[in-house]
């Protein structure tokens, strides 16, 4: 198992998962530890399309998109660990449990997503993660994903 301390840039991320604008919610990753953990970064800007309606006078990143951002970071980890060719297979979200939201995520925030593998069996991984803003917990959850052939 290899730990990579440098960051995975947008080129590596788009090589590993099929998401694209406006639904790509991970800008970079770092501290990749094969089959174990990764840290994802999302720079939240006022230009995010969801802020137009959520909410016009007090923009807040929807909680479901915070969870999606953590799930995308875990998909990068899983795809890199399993060396997935995204033209032939994908990482699919299976479930989410125990999601809790502790603070709003607003324009200008940097969302740091600490993702850890809790179980890995062949093509199914379970994760737990925390999304933080300036070290303060914004969201925590557990989820599962699986590799599927397309």
Secondary structure, DSSP 8 states (H G I E B T S, - for coil): --EE-S-B-HHHHHHH----TTS----EEEEEETTTEEEEEEE--TT-GGGGTS-TTS----HHHHHHHHHHHHHHHHHHHHT--TTTEEEEEEEEEEEEE-S---TT-EEEEEEEEEEEETTEEEEEEEEEETTEEEEEEEEEEEEEE-
